[in-house]
Structure formats: C-alpha cells, structure tokens
Amino acid sequence: MRVYGSLLSPYVMRAVLAARLKGHDLPVAMPEGGLKSPAYLAMNPIGKMPCLADGDFHLPESAVIAEYLEEVLEGPSLLPGDAKARAKARLLARFADLYLAPALTPIFRARDNPEAVPAALEALSNALGQLEALRGADTAWAAGDTPSLADATLMPVFFFLDAFDGTFGTAKLLDAHPGLKAWWARARASDEGRRMVAEQGAALAAFMAPKAA
C-alpha cells in the first residue's frame, strides 16, 4: 500500500495522517512521469493527488481514502463510537474541504494574484469562526477525546496558518478563536503533529526555493 503525491498537499497529508493515527506508516512518492503521465492516469483518471495504491486497487480523493484506511487498517478507530459523534467528525472534515482550505488557496497563490489576499483573509477569518462554533466543546482532539478523521483533515490545513503567518498574519486569526487555538497547539505538539509540521515545512521550503535555470 502506498500514497502517490506530495506531502506538501494537505490532501495527501490527510491520507498519510489517517494511516499514522492508526499506527501505520505508508510510503509516499510522486508518480513517475508526473500527475498527467499515462501510467498515473491509468490509475487515477482525475489526474490529481493523492491516489492510494493497495495492490492493484487504486483510489483517488483524500476523504474517500481516509475512510477506506479506517476500514481496512488495524488500529484505533478514527470515527467515534456514537453515531452523532461520528457525524460531527465527518462534518468538521467536510467543512475543511469546502470552506477552510479554499479560503487558504488565494493566499498560497499570493505571488501571482496579490489583489485576492484581503478577501481571502476575510473568508478565512469567517471560516475559522464557523469552525469554532461547529466544533463546540473544547475536547482534546477535534471531535472528541481521541484523534479522528477530522484531525487528519484539519491538521495539514492548519499548518499553513503558521507557515503564512509572517507575511499575512494568518496564525493570529486564531486569537479570536481560543478553542481552535488550543486544539491546534495540542495537535501540533503530538508525535504525529510534530512529524507532519517538519515534513510539510521541508516540502514548502523546497517548493518556494528558486528553480535552477
């Protein structure tokens, strides 16, 4: 079993974290020839990352991959036992996909379109406020007292709040949301969080480095 893609991608990291939180370490690599190569498109016609390879079974889309790993890998469950708690974990993950990550995208592309940054920061602030309200109680992890699919989804996105803070003040937006700020501090300090931050940080540095002529 392996994951195709870059660890800089929060979607790739989501799949990787889901496995790690269950006690498994999956190899990760970009596909040979790139995302649009015939070999990769044969596995994943969408031509995006990530894609999970489990023998001759290939599965794109990070949310689906994370749910699949929850079902097939041994280890602690990433979905709480109660139906309402499971729905909450899925809701927080869905919210990250639909509202939080898209608000960060214009900031990631600020060098190409700096005019889009103010609106993106406003959208990001609004999304954080909504996420704080949806999350509710100040539990140790995003949706309860143990890690869930919500944490695997949110943690790689929150990495970019810290990464872009020096230029855009993104991490400071958490000051208005103490529950989320405390959750992120705990998640970032966990074994999985420290490793994730180091790997995404190294990947971001490589991505931002000047390309050789």
C-alpha positions as CSV (number, residue, x, y, z in Angstrom):
1,M,0.0,0.0,0.0
2,R,1.4,3.4,-0.9
3,V,0.2,7.0,-1.5
4,Y,1.0,9.0,-4.6
5,G,1.5,12.7,-4.2
6,S,3.5,15.4,-2.4
7,L,3.5,15.7,1.4
8,L,3.1,19.5,0.9
9,S,-0.5,18.9,-0.2
10,P,-2.9,18.9,2.8
11,Y,-4.9,16.3,0.9
12,V,-2.0,13.9,0.6
13,M,-1.1,14.5,4.2
14,R,-4.6,13.8,5.2
15,A,-4.4,10.3,3.9
16,V,-0.9,9.8,5.4
17,L,-2.1,11.1,8.8
18,A,-5.1,8.8,8.8
19,A,-2.8,5.9,8.4
20,R,-0.3,7.2,11.0
21,L,-3.1,7.8,13.6
22,K,-4.0,4.2,13.2
23,G,-0.4,3.1,13.7
24,H,0.7,2.6,10.0
25,D,3.3,4.4,8.0
26,L,2.6,4.5,4.3
27,P,5.3,5.3,1.7
28,V,4.6,8.5,-0.2
29,A,6.0,9.5,-3.6
30,M,5.1,11.5,-6.7
31,P,4.2,9.2,-9.6
32,E,7.0,8.6,-12.1
33,G,6.4,10.9,-15.0
34,G,4.1,13.2,-13.1
35,L,0.3,13.5,-12.4
36,K,-0.5,13.6,-16.1
37,S,1.6,10.7,-17.2
38,P,-0.3,7.8,-19.0
39,A,0.7,5.4,-16.2
40,Y,-0.7,7.6,-13.5
41,L,-3.8,8.5,-15.4
42,A,-4.4,4.8,-15.8
43,M,-4.5,4.5,-12.0
44,N,-6.3,7.8,-11.4
45,P,-8.1,9.3,-14.4
46,I,-8.7,12.5,-12.4
47,G,-5.0,13.3,-12.7
48,K,-4.7,14.8,-9.2
49,M,-3.2,13.8,-5.9
50,P,-3.5,11.8,-3.8
51,C,-4.1,8.4,-5.1
52,L,-3.9,5.3,-2.9
53,A,-2.5,2.1,-4.4
54,D,-3.5,-1.0,-2.5
55,G,-2.2,-3.8,-4.7
56,D,-4.0,-3.5,-8.0
57,F,-6.7,-1.3,-6.4
58,H,-6.3,2.4,-6.9
59,L,-8.4,5.0,-5.0
60,P,-8.3,8.8,-5.6
61,E,-9.9,11.5,-3.4
62,S,-8.4,12.1,0.1
63,A,-11.7,11.9,2.0
64,V,-12.6,8.5,0.4
65,I,-9.0,7.3,1.0
66,A,-9.2,8.2,4.7
67,E,-12.5,6.4,5.1
68,Y,-11.0,3.4,3.3
69,L,-8.0,3.3,5.5
70,E,-10.2,3.5,8.6
71,E,-12.0,0.3,7.4
72,V,-9.0,-1.8,6.2
73,L,-6.2,-0.9,8.6
74,E,-5.9,-2.3,12.1
75,G,-5.5,0.2,15.0
76,P,-7.5,2.8,16.9
77,S,-10.7,3.8,15.2
78,L,-10.8,7.3,13.6
79,L,-14.5,7.5,14.0
80,P,-16.1,7.9,17.5
81,G,-18.4,5.1,18.6
82,D,-21.5,7.3,18.9
83,A,-23.4,8.0,15.7
84,K,-23.8,11.7,16.5
85,A,-20.1,12.0,17.3
86,R,-19.2,10.2,14.0
87,A,-21.4,12.6,12.1
88,K,-19.6,15.5,13.8
89,A,-16.2,14.2,12.9
90,R,-17.3,13.9,9.3
91,L,-18.9,17.3,9.4
92,L,-15.7,19.0,10.5
93,A,-13.7,17.2,7.8
94,R,-16.3,18.2,5.2
95,F,-16.2,21.8,6.4
96,A,-12.4,21.9,6.0
97,D,-12.7,20.7,2.4
98,L,-15.5,23.0,1.3
99,Y,-14.7,26.3,3.2
100,L,-11.4,26.3,5.1
101,A,-9.0,25.0,2.5
102,P,-10.5,27.1,-0.3
103,A,-10.1,30.2,1.7
104,L,-6.3,29.5,2.0
105,T,-5.8,28.8,-1.7
106,P,-5.6,32.5,-2.8
107,I,-3.1,33.1,0.0
108,F,-0.9,30.3,-1.3
109,R,-1.1,31.9,-4.7
110,A,-0.5,35.4,-3.5
111,R,2.7,35.9,-5.6
112,D,0.6,35.5,-8.7
113,N,-2.5,37.4,-7.6
114,P,-1.8,39.6,-4.5
115,E,-5.1,41.5,-5.0
116,A,-7.0,38.4,-3.9
117,V,-5.4,38.3,-0.5
118,P,-7.6,40.7,1.5
119,A,-10.8,38.9,0.6
120,A,-9.2,35.5,1.2
121,L,-8.2,36.6,4.7
122,E,-11.7,37.8,5.4
123,A,-13.1,34.4,4.2
124,L,-10.5,32.6,6.3
125,S,-11.4,34.5,9.4
126,N,-15.1,33.8,8.8
127,A,-14.4,30.1,8.2
128,L,-12.4,29.8,11.4
129,G,-15.3,31.4,13.4
130,Q,-17.8,28.9,11.8
131,L,-15.5,26.0,12.5
132,E,-15.1,27.1,16.2
133,A,-18.9,27.2,16.5
134,L,-19.3,23.8,14.8
135,R,-16.6,22.2,16.9
136,G,-18.3,23.3,20.2
137,A,-16.8,21.8,23.3
138,D,-13.1,22.1,24.0
139,T,-12.2,18.5,23.6
140,A,-8.6,17.3,23.4
141,W,-9.0,16.5,19.7
142,A,-11.1,18.0,17.0
143,A,-14.2,15.9,17.5
144,G,-13.6,14.1,20.8
145,D,-11.0,12.8,23.2
146,T,-9.2,10.7,20.6
147,P,-8.0,11.5,17.1
148,S,-10.5,11.2,14.3
149,L,-10.8,11.7,10.6
150,A,-11.5,15.4,11.4
151,D,-8.0,15.8,12.9
152,A,-6.4,14.1,9.9
153,T,-8.2,16.6,7.7
154,L,-7.7,19.8,9.7
155,M,-4.1,19.4,10.9
156,P,-2.5,19.7,7.4
157,V,-4.6,22.8,6.6
158,F,-3.7,24.5,9.9
159,F,0.0,24.0,9.1
160,F,-0.5,26.8,6.5
161,L,-1.8,29.2,9.1
162,D,1.6,29.0,10.8
163,A,3.5,28.9,7.5
164,F,2.0,32.1,6.1
165,D,1.7,34.0,9.4
166,G,4.9,36.0,9.0
167,T,3.7,37.6,5.7
168,F,-0.1,37.5,6.1
169,G,-0.8,37.2,9.9
170,T,-2.8,34.0,9.3
171,A,-2.0,32.3,12.6
172,K,-3.0,35.5,14.5
173,L,-6.6,34.9,13.3
174,L,-6.8,32.1,15.8
175,D,-6.5,34.6,18.7
176,A,-10.2,35.2,18.2
177,H,-11.0,31.5,18.5
178,P,-9.4,30.2,21.7
179,G,-10.9,26.7,21.4
180,L,-9.4,26.1,17.9
181,K,-6.1,27.8,19.0
182,A,-5.8,25.4,22.0
183,W,-6.7,22.4,19.8
184,W,-4.1,23.3,17.2
185,A,-1.4,23.7,19.9
186,R,-2.1,20.2,21.2
187,A,-2.4,18.6,17.8
188,R,0.8,20.3,16.6
189,A,2.7,19.1,19.7
190,S,1.6,15.5,19.3
191,D,4.1,13.0,17.8
192,E,2.1,12.9,14.6
193,G,1.8,16.7,14.5
194,R,5.5,17.4,15.0
195,R,6.4,15.0,12.2
196,M,3.7,16.4,9.9
197,V,5.0,20.0,10.5
198,A,8.6,19.0,9.8
199,E,7.6,17.2,6.6
200,Q,5.3,19.9,5.3
201,G,7.8,22.6,6.2
202,A,10.6,20.8,4.3
203,A,8.3,20.4,1.3
204,L,7.2,24.0,1.4
205,A,10.8,25.2,1.5
206,A,11.6,23.1,-1.5
207,F,8.6,24.4,-3.3
208,M,9.5,28.0,-2.6
209,A,13.2,27.7,-3.4
210,P,14.4,29.4,-6.6
211,K,14.4,27.0,-9.5
212,A,17.7,26.3,-11.2
213,A,18.0,27.9,-14.7
